[in-house]
């Protein structure tokens, strides 16, 4: 059995393990709280992880290529602020949203340039952009939320509407997830992401333009943050300059729990989404059990530490 087949088997085992853990949590919480399995709570959980799941998709692909992005929360908030300010300035909300998404893509390209051309590490570049983007949010809004009460109903529909009883947000999330998972598993272009993350030098020697791969995955991650920001704006009917603080923790944790390696070269969209669902179930459970919000942060941080430790030992054994 080849290395690829063994790794594939381990990844599938990890995904099955996550499904079992989620199932156990559902079973336990169904007895611990009478409100857990209600339609309202299930819908709230799905809405909570659906939009963030779009960002998780981008982060997972970036992690597989060997990168990381700490700016996702700030860039998502900046998309909301840019679209909100343009709308308040008289721009059609759809055009304002496209401009915000394009701006986020530009931010990703900006980071990609410094990583691939200047030679800086993703961690440093994204850390700087995280601070810059948050500063731009506060500067543009004066630190106050933008009330977008006059957004047209057809625009709010993407964040608040439903089709056949299923929220549009969840439908959008499913489409993003299925397309991304298919492309990552089946297309030659996205297979290069795995080769680049596994061994960038070897991939370059084999003819893969690794710098281009890293540039595109960095740009893609920020672009998906733009999409998420626009959906959040439509969902809440406002633009919050402080929105997304700490999102990078949840997104990275979900991807790593799902099997994406911090050293690059491995991971799946399905695994990352299962990681997102797991964290959402944990957050909902802690809230229903009336656990202090301070303990919730400690528990989420501990889950991330555990996932990173497991990833470290897995890669150590693999190496």
Secondary structure as UniProt FT lines:
FT   HELIX           3..32
FT   TURN            34..37
FT   HELIX           39..64
FT   TURN            65..66
FT   HELIX           72..88
FT   TURN            89..90
FT   HELIX           93..113
FT   HELIX           114..118
FT   HELIX           122..141
FT   TURN            142..143
FT   STRAND          146..147
FT   TURN            149..150
FT   HELIX           153..160
FT   STRAND          162..163
FT   TURN            164..165
FT   STRAND          166..167
FT   HELIX           168..186
FT   HELIX           188..198
FT   HELIX           200..205
FT   TURN            206..207
FT   HELIX           210..236
FT   STRAND          238..239
FT   TURN            241..246
FT   HELIX           247..257
FT   TURN            258..259
FT   TURN            262..263
FT   HELIX           269..288
FT   TURN            289..290
FT   HELIX           293..318
//
